[in-house]
Amino acid sequence: MSKLKTLSGREIIKIFLLFGFNVAAQKGSHIKLLRIQKDRTRQTLTIPNHFEIDKGTLKAIYRQALRYISDEELKPHFYN
């Protein structure tokens, strides 16, 4: 079974920038990422900008991102 990587908030944001998300806003240590599709649907993710993201939080971010990005594309960025 694959092992979840240890990632920082900045590393996660860089991953989602590759998928067309942009930084939309920041409130405290949380950064909101936004991607607008051709049909004008808005896709948002909120990422804590911490030095190291807890494993449970990382899994939650991964699951949320699966609504917008396929597992095959996303998995190499989050799992070894």
N, CA, C and O atoms as CSV, one atom per row, in Angstrom:
chain,resi,resn,atom,element,x,y,z
A,1,MET,N,N,0.840,-1.185,0.000
A,1,MET,CA,C,0.000,0.000,0.000
A,1,MET,C,C,0.879,1.240,0.000
A,1,MET,O,O,1.950,1.249,0.605
A,2,SER,N,N,0.430,2.268,-0.669
A,2,SER,CA,C,1.177,3.514,-0.744
A,2,SER,C,C,1.131,4.254,0.575
A,2,SER,O,O,0.170,4.145,1.336
A,3,LYS,N,N,2.185,5.008,0.831
A,3,LYS,CA,C,2.276,5.776,2.067
A,3,LYS,C,C,2.076,7.255,1.763
A,3,LYS,O,O,2.617,7.779,0.790
A,4,LEU,N,N,1.296,7.915,2.602
A,4,LEU,CA,C,1.028,9.334,2.442
A,4,LEU,C,C,2.302,10.132,2.683
A,4,LEU,O,O,3.008,9.897,3.663
A,5,LYS,N,N,2.595,11.067,1.798
A,5,LYS,CA,C,3.789,11.897,1.935
A,5,LYS,C,C,3.601,12.924,3.055
A,5,LYS,O,O,2.472,13.227,3.441
A,6,THR,N,N,4.691,13.449,3.566
A,6,THR,CA,C,4.653,14.571,4.491
A,6,THR,C,C,4.790,15.838,3.658
A,6,THR,O,O,5.804,16.045,2.991
A,7,LEU,N,N,3.769,16.680,3.697
A,7,LEU,CA,C,3.749,17.878,2.862
A,7,LEU,C,C,3.461,19.115,3.698
A,7,LEU,O,O,2.793,19.047,4.730
A,8,SER,N,N,3.981,20.244,3.231
A,8,SER,CA,C,3.670,21.532,3.860
A,8,SER,C,C,2.526,22.176,3.085
A,8,SER,O,O,2.156,21.716,2.005
A,9,GLY,N,N,1.983,23.228,3.640
A,9,GLY,CA,C,0.926,23.959,2.961
A,9,GLY,C,C,1.392,24.514,1.629
A,9,GLY,O,O,0.661,24.457,0.640
A,10,ARG,N,N,2.602,25.051,1.594
A,10,ARG,CA,C,3.156,25.606,0.346
A,10,ARG,C,C,3.306,24.528,-0.727
A,10,ARG,O,O,3.028,24.774,-1.901
A,11,GLU,N,N,3.740,23.344,-0.327
A,11,GLU,CA,C,3.892,22.247,-1.293
A,11,GLU,C,C,2.541,21.835,-1.867
A,11,GLU,O,O,2.431,21.555,-3.061
A,12,ILE,N,N,1.529,21.797,-1.036
A,12,ILE,CA,C,0.190,21.434,-1.493
A,12,ILE,C,C,-0.339,22.491,-2.467
A,12,ILE,O,O,-0.935,22.155,-3.490
A,13,ILE,N,N,-0.120,23.749,-2.147
A,13,ILE,CA,C,-0.563,24.829,-3.028
A,13,ILE,C,C,0.123,24.714,-4.381
A,13,ILE,O,O,-0.525,24.899,-5.411
A,14,LYS,N,N,1.413,24.414,-4.403
A,14,LYS,CA,C,2.135,24.244,-5.677
A,14,LYS,C,C,1.547,23.106,-6.494
A,14,LYS,O,O,1.460,23.199,-7.718
A,15,ILE,N,N,1.138,22.025,-5.821
A,15,ILE,CA,C,0.517,20.901,-6.519
A,15,ILE,C,C,-0.757,21.358,-7.224
A,15,ILE,O,O,-0.963,21.053,-8.398
A,16,PHE,N,N,-1.606,22.086,-6.510
A,16,PHE,CA,C,-2.873,22.504,-7.103
A,16,PHE,C,C,-2.707,23.599,-8.143
A,16,PHE,O,O,-3.557,23.741,-9.022
A,17,LEU,N,N,-1.648,24.364,-8.067
A,17,LEU,CA,C,-1.362,25.339,-9.123
A,17,LEU,C,C,-1.109,24.614,-10.443
A,17,LEU,O,O,-1.457,25.124,-11.508
A,18,LEU,N,N,-0.506,23.434,-10.377
A,18,LEU,CA,C,-0.268,22.628,-11.580
A,18,LEU,C,C,-1.577,22.208,-12.249
A,18,LEU,O,O,-1.617,21.996,-13.460
A,19,PHE,N,N,-2.631,22.091,-11.468
A,19,PHE,CA,C,-3.933,21.670,-11.981
A,19,PHE,C,C,-4.833,22.857,-12.347
A,19,PHE,O,O,-6.028,22.673,-12.583
A,20,GLY,N,N,-4.282,24.051,-12.397
A,20,GLY,CA,C,-5.046,25.212,-12.841
A,20,GLY,C,C,-5.733,26.007,-11.758
A,20,GLY,O,O,-6.491,26.926,-12.066
A,21,PHE,N,N,-5.494,25.685,-10.496
A,21,PHE,CA,C,-6.054,26.483,-9.402
A,21,PHE,C,C,-5.213,27.737,-9.219
A,21,PHE,O,O,-4.020,27.743,-9.523
A,22,ASN,N,N,-5.832,28.792,-8.725
A,22,ASN,CA,C,-5.141,30.046,-8.419
A,22,ASN,C,C,-5.449,30.444,-6.990
A,22,ASN,O,O,-6.503,30.096,-6.457
A,23,VAL,N,N,-4.542,31.166,-6.375
A,23,VAL,CA,C,-4.772,31.675,-5.024
A,23,VAL,C,C,-5.801,32.789,-5.124
A,23,VAL,O,O,-5.585,33.782,-5.819
A,24,ALA,N,N,-6.923,32.625,-4.426
A,24,ALA,CA,C,-8.010,33.601,-4.490
A,24,ALA,C,C,-8.027,34.517,-3.279
A,24,ALA,O,O,-8.317,35.707,-3.408
A,25,ALA,N,N,-7.719,33.981,-2.104
A,25,ALA,CA,C,-7.785,34.777,-0.882
A,25,ALA,C,C,-7.003,34.078,0.219
A,25,ALA,O,O,-6.691,32.890,0.143
A,26,GLN,N,N,-6.698,34.870,1.251
A,26,GLN,CA,C,-6.067,34.305,2.438
A,26,GLN,C,C,-6.675,34.966,3.660
A,26,GLN,O,O,-6.845,36.184,3.712
A,27,LYS,N,N,-6.999,34.135,4.643
A,27,LYS,CA,C,-7.495,34.647,5.914
A,27,LYS,C,C,-6.724,33.924,7.000
A,27,LYS,O,O,-6.918,32.728,7.216
A,28,GLY,N,N,-5.867,34.633,7.671
A,28,GLY,CA,C,-4.996,34.018,8.661
A,28,GLY,C,C,-4.034,33.079,7.966
A,28,GLY,O,O,-3.348,33.470,7.022
A,29,SER,N,N,-3.982,31.852,8.427
A,29,SER,CA,C,-3.046,30.897,7.821
A,29,SER,C,C,-3.723,29.989,6.794
A,29,SER,O,O,-3.116,29.020,6.339
A,30,HIS,N,N,-4.966,30.288,6.423
A,30,HIS,CA,C,-5.674,29.458,5.457
A,30,HIS,C,C,-5.757,30.177,4.116
A,30,HIS,O,O,-6.117,31.352,4.042
A,31,ILE,N,N,-5.416,29.448,3.064
A,31,ILE,CA,C,-5.397,30.007,1.720
A,31,ILE,C,C,-6.482,29.328,0.892
A,31,ILE,O,O,-6.576,28.101,0.852
A,32,LYS,N,N,-7.298,30.143,0.235
A,32,LYS,CA,C,-8.376,29.627,-0.602
A,32,LYS,C,C,-7.884,29.579,-2.041
A,32,LYS,O,O,-7.403,30.573,-2.584
A,33,LEU,N,N,-8.015,28.401,-2.649
A,33,LEU,CA,C,-7.656,28.214,-4.041
A,33,LEU,C,C,-8.933,28.116,-4.864
A,33,LEU,O,O,-9.926,27.541,-4.419
A,34,LEU,N,N,-8.900,28.678,-6.064
A,34,LEU,CA,C,-10.085,28.734,-6.912
A,34,LEU,C,C,-9.722,28.336,-8.333
A,34,LEU,O,O,-8.669,28.712,-8.849
A,35,ARG,N,N,-10.612,27.569,-8.960
A,35,ARG,CA,C,-10.487,27.230,-10.374
A,35,ARG,C,C,-11.868,27.378,-10.985
A,35,ARG,O,O,-12.833,26.789,-10.499
A,36,ILE,N,N,-11.965,28.160,-12.048
A,36,ILE,CA,C,-13.244,28.369,-12.726
A,36,ILE,C,C,-13.208,27.597,-14.036
A,36,ILE,O,O,-12.325,27.802,-14.868
A,37,GLN,N,N,-14.176,26.711,-14.206
A,37,GLN,CA,C,-14.266,25.875,-15.395
A,37,GLN,C,C,-14.857,26.654,-16.561
A,37,GLN,O,O,-15.363,27.761,-16.376
A,38,LYS,N,N,-14.796,26.087,-17.754
A,38,LYS,CA,C,-15.339,26.742,-18.949
A,38,LYS,C,C,-16.836,26.986,-18.849
A,38,LYS,O,O,-17.349,27.953,-19.411
A,39,ASP,N,N,-17.544,26.107,-18.129
A,39,ASP,CA,C,-18.986,26.294,-17.951
A,39,ASP,C,C,-19.306,27.210,-16.771
A,39,ASP,O,O,-20.445,27.273,-16.308
A,40,ARG,N,N,-18.286,27.916,-16.294
A,40,ARG,CA,C,-18.377,28.911,-15.210
A,40,ARG,C,C,-18.612,28.314,-13.824
A,40,ARG,O,O,-18.935,29.054,-12.895
A,41,THR,N,N,-18.461,27.008,-13.658
A,41,THR,CA,C,-18.559,26.435,-12.320
A,41,THR,C,C,-17.282,26.755,-11.558
A,41,THR,O,O,-16.182,26.733,-12.109
A,42,ARG,N,N,-17.459,27.053,-10.280
A,42,ARG,CA,C,-16.333,27.425,-9.429
A,42,ARG,C,C,-15.935,26.235,-8.571
A,42,ARG,O,O,-16.780,25.596,-7.944
A,43,GLN,N,N,-14.657,25.948,-8.551
A,43,GLN,CA,C,-14.126,24.858,-7.741
A,43,GLN,C,C,-13.170,25.472,-6.727
A,43,GLN,O,O,-12.196,26.123,-7.105
A,44,THR,N,N,-13.444,25.268,-5.435
A,44,THR,CA,C,-12.623,25.879,-4.394
A,44,THR,C,C,-12.065,24.823,-3.443
A,44,THR,O,O,-12.692,23.800,-3.169
A,45,LEU,N,N,-10.886,25.107,-2.961
A,45,LEU,CA,C,-10.234,24.302,-1.935
A,45,LEU,C,C,-9.613,25.262,-0.938
A,45,LEU,O,O,-9.121,26.322,-1.324
A,46,THR,N,N,-9.629,24.910,0.328
A,46,THR,CA,C,-8.989,25.716,1.362
A,46,THR,C,C,-7.858,24.903,1.962
A,46,THR,O,O,-8.051,23.775,2.414
A,47,ILE,N,N,-6.669,25.500,1.957
A,47,ILE,CA,C,-5.450,24.822,2.396
A,47,ILE,C,C,-4.850,25.584,3.571
A,47,ILE,O,O,-4.647,26.794,3.472
A,48,PRO,N,N,-4.560,24.905,4.683
A,48,PRO,CA,C,-3.852,25.586,5.776
A,48,PRO,C,C,-2.385,25.760,5.382
A,48,PRO,O,O,-1.744,24.810,4.933
A,49,ASN,N,N,-1.869,26.938,5.546
A,49,ASN,CA,C,-0.482,27.234,5.173
A,49,ASN,C,C,0.418,26.970,6.376
A,49,ASN,O,O,0.991,27.899,6.946
A,50,HIS,N,N,0.538,25.712,6.753
A,50,HIS,CA,C,1.350,25.310,7.893
A,50,HIS,C,C,2.635,24.662,7.409
A,50,HIS,O,O,2.721,24.206,6.268
A,51,PHE,N,N,3.631,24.623,8.282
A,51,PHE,CA,C,4.926,24.041,7.937
A,51,PHE,C,C,4.798,22.555,7.607
A,51,PHE,O,O,5.433,22.063,6.675
A,52,GLU,N,N,3.971,21.843,8.380
A,52,GLU,CA,C,3.705,20.431,8.116
A,52,GLU,C,C,2.222,20.176,8.371
A,52,GLU,O,O,1.699,20.499,9.438
A,53,ILE,N,N,1.556,19.594,7.381
A,53,ILE,CA,C,0.133,19.324,7.493
A,53,ILE,C,C,-0.068,17.963,8.165
A,53,ILE,O,O,0.568,16.984,7.776
A,54,ASP,N,N,-0.946,17.894,9.167
A,54,ASP,CA,C,-1.269,16.629,9.835
A,54,ASP,C,C,-1.795,15.626,8.813
A,54,ASP,O,O,-2.411,16.004,7.816
A,55,LYS,N,N,-1.546,14.354,9.069
A,55,LYS,CA,C,-1.959,13.295,8.139
A,55,LYS,C,C,-3.470,13.287,7.912
A,55,LYS,O,O,-3.923,13.111,6.781
A,56,GLY,N,N,-4.241,13.473,8.963
A,56,GLY,CA,C,-5.698,13.495,8.814
A,56,GLY,C,C,-6.171,14.656,7.961
A,56,GLY,O,O,-7.075,14.498,7.141
A,57,THR,N,N,-5.569,15.816,8.146
A,57,THR,CA,C,-5.911,16.990,7.347
A,57,THR,C,C,-5.505,16.773,5.902
A,57,THR,O,O,-6.236,17.147,4.984
A,58,LEU,N,N,-4.351,16.174,5.698
A,58,LEU,CA,C,-3.866,15.891,4.347
A,58,LEU,C,C,-4.818,14.934,3.615
A,58,LEU,O,O,-5.110,15.123,2.434
A,59,LYS,N,N,-5.295,13.912,4.326
A,59,LYS,CA,C,-6.258,12.975,3.726
A,59,LYS,C,C,-7.558,13.688,3.377
A,59,LYS,O,O,-8.159,13.409,2.340
A,60,ALA,N,N,-7.999,14.608,4.237
A,60,ALA,CA,C,-9.225,15.355,3.980
A,60,ALA,C,C,-9.076,16.250,2.755
A,60,ALA,O,O,-9.998,16.347,1.945
A,61,ILE,N,N,-7.929,16.904,2.612
A,61,ILE,CA,C,-7.668,17.743,1.441
A,61,ILE,C,C,-7.673,16.881,0.181
A,61,ILE,O,O,-8.239,17.266,-0.842
A,62,TYR,N,N,-7.041,15.718,0.265
A,62,TYR,CA,C,-6.988,14.787,-0.865
A,62,TYR,C,C,-8.395,14.361,-1.288
A,62,TYR,O,O,-8.722,14.367,-2.475
A,63,ARG,N,N,-9.221,13.992,-0.309
A,63,ARG,CA,C,-10.593,13.567,-0.614
A,63,ARG,C,C,-11.404,14.700,-1.232
A,63,ARG,O,O,-12.179,14.471,-2.160
A,64,GLN,N,N,-11.232,15.922,-0.726
A,64,GLN,CA,C,-11.949,17.061,-1.289
A,64,GLN,C,C,-11.514,17.322,-2.720
A,64,GLN,O,O,-12.339,17.633,-3.579
A,65,ALA,N,N,-10.223,17.198,-2.976
A,65,ALA,CA,C,-9.701,17.455,-4.316
A,65,ALA,C,C,-10.172,16.411,-5.316
A,65,ALA,O,O,-10.236,16.689,-6.514
A,66,LEU,N,N,-10.506,15.208,-4.841
A,66,LEU,CA,C,-10.991,14.156,-5.735
A,66,LEU,C,C,-12.325,14.528,-6.386
A,66,LEU,O,O,-12.714,13.914,-7.380
A,67,ARG,N,N,-13.020,15.510,-5.847
A,67,ARG,CA,C,-14.254,15.988,-6.486
A,67,ARG,C,C,-13.942,16.651,-7.825
A,67,ARG,O,O,-14.784,16.674,-8.723
A,68,TYR,N,N,-12.724,17.191,-7.957
A,68,TYR,CA,C,-12.362,17.987,-9.125
A,68,TYR,C,C,-11.275,17.354,-9.991
A,68,TYR,O,O,-11.200,17.631,-11.189
A,69,ILE,N,N,-10.436,16.512,-9.401
A,69,ILE,CA,C,-9.269,15.955,-10.088
A,69,ILE,C,C,-9.325,14.439,-9.932
A,69,ILE,O,O,-9.665,13.931,-8.863
A,70,SER,N,N,-8.992,13.725,-10.997
A,70,SER,CA,C,-9.054,12.258,-10.941
A,70,SER,C,C,-7.989,11.703,-9.993
A,70,SER,O,O,-6.947,12.319,-9.770
A,71,ASP,N,N,-8.281,10.532,-9.447
A,71,ASP,CA,C,-7.371,9.868,-8.509
A,71,ASP,C,C,-6.039,9.550,-9.177
A,71,ASP,O,O,-4.988,9.669,-8.547
A,72,GLU,N,N,-6.070,9.146,-10.449
A,72,GLU,CA,C,-4.844,8.794,-11.161
A,72,GLU,C,C,-3.906,9.992,-11.292
A,72,GLU,O,O,-2.688,9.829,-11.218
A,73,GLU,N,N,-4.453,11.186,-11.485
A,73,GLU,CA,C,-3.642,12.394,-11.617
A,73,GLU,C,C,-3.123,12.888,-10.269
A,73,GLU,O,O,-1.996,13.375,-10.167
A,74,LEU,N,N,-3.951,12.759,-9.244
A,74,LEU,CA,C,-3.645,13.350,-7.949
A,74,LEU,C,C,-2.769,12.476,-7.061
A,74,LEU,O,O,-1.931,12.991,-6.322
A,75,LYS,N,N,-2.950,11.180,-7.123
A,75,LYS,CA,C,-2.276,10.252,-6.223
A,75,LYS,C,C,-0.738,10.365,-6.222
A,75,LYS,O,O,-0.144,10.330,-5.144
A,76,PRO,N,N,-0.079,10.496,-7.368
A,76,PRO,CA,C,1.392,10.585,-7.340
A,76,PRO,C,C,1.932,11.785,-6.551
A,76,PRO,O,O,3.070,11.758,-6.082
A,77,HIS,N,N,1.131,12.817,-6.408
A,77,HIS,CA,C,1.555,14.012,-5.680
A,77,HIS,C,C,1.422,13.849,-4.170
A,77,HIS,O,O,2.122,14.521,-3.412
A,78,PHE,N,N,0.525,12.960,-3.723
A,78,PHE,CA,C,0.236,12.807,-2.305
A,78,PHE,C,C,0.767,11.518,-1.687
A,78,PHE,O,O,0.977,11.445,-0.476
A,79,TYR,N,N,0.984,10.502,-2.520
A,79,TYR,CA,C,1.412,9.197,-2.009
A,79,TYR,C,C,2.717,8.756,-2.643
A,79,TYR,O,O,2.994,9.060,-3.804
A,80,ASN,N,N,3.529,8.023,-1.856
A,80,ASN,CA,C,4.773,7.441,-2.367
A,80,ASN,C,C,4.478,6.170,-3.107
A,80,ASN,O,O,5.395,5.526,-3.616
